[in-house]
Amino acid sequence: MAIGPVQLLVVGFDNPDFHGEIVAELERLRESDTVRVIDGLAVHKDANGDMEVAHLSNLTRDEAIEVGSTIGALVGLGIAGEEGAVAGAEAGAENAAEGNLGAVADEEAWDVLADIPNGSAAALVLLEHHWAVPLRDAIARAGGFRINDGFIHPEDLVAIGLLAEEEAEEHALEAPAKS
């Protein structure tokens, strides 16, 4: 299966107040063939750090069967609770032992679940960027390779004069200051 560049987007919510707006936007992007949601999880952490997980996705039934619970496998969270986490960890270890995937050094690992503050919720969305496939392929044909990538924070864009401070505040997705 050919796949475009994939990104894990993790967005936190102190008080989730969903009205379908986010799912509607993801659906619009899917219909325009801009992105595809490969998988999605909603994670709620209580004040003690205990988690409840719910699967969310706009995949068709066949697509969901094809990709399974990929976020759970990526972040070490079994959608079937502790049993699923153990099974996912064992499968990942087996794949790594067989040389099927590169092991990530501990110092390079991103502990997504630890980043979610206690007493909050997060949406973890695995996106495939269809729009980037022709660009990626052109870069590969030219002998190019990825060195690094990342989103630039709006405050950095203010610092270089690309955005006004007011515009940056409108576009920032930073956690609200705790009182």
Residue, then its C-alpha position, 0 to 999 in steps of 0.5 A: m500500500a502506497i502512503g503519503p507523508v504521515q503526521l501525528l497531531v496531538v491536541g489538548f482540551d481542558n474542557p472538551d466542548f465539541h460541536g462536530e466542527i473539527v470532524a466536519e473540517l477533517e471530512r472536508l479535507r478528506e473529500s478534497d483529497t487533501v488529507r486522510v485520517i488514518d486513525g484517531l483516539a480521544v484520551h481523557k486523563d483524570a486528576n490522578g493520571d488514569m486514562e480512558v480511551a475512545h476510538l474516533s475516526n472518519l474512515t470507512r469500515d474497510e479502511a478501518i479494518e485495513v489500518g487497525s488501531t495504528i495510533g495505539a501501536l505508535v504510542g504504546l496504548g492498546i485500544a483494548g486496555e492493558e491486554g491490547a497494550v501488551a499485545g501491541a508492545e509484543a507485536g512491535a518488539e517482534n517486528a523490531a527483532e525481525g528488522n521490520l522497523g527501526a527502533v527509536a532510541d529512548e532519548e529520541a522517543w516522544d512520550v505523547l501520553a505523558d505530555i497530556p496533562n492530568g485532568s484534561a483530554a486530548a485528541l490524537v489524530l494520525l493524518e496522511h497528507h495526500w497533498a504532499v505525495p507529488l512533492r515528496d515524489a519529486i524530491a525523491r526523484a531529484g535525490g533529495f531526502r528529509i533532514n528534519d521537519g516541524f511546525i513553526h510557532p506563531e511567536d517565531l513568525v512574529a519575531i521575523g516580521l511575518l505575522a503581527e502579534e495580534e495575528a499570532e495570538e489568533h493562530a496559536l494553539e498553546a495551552p491556556a495559562k493555569s491560574 
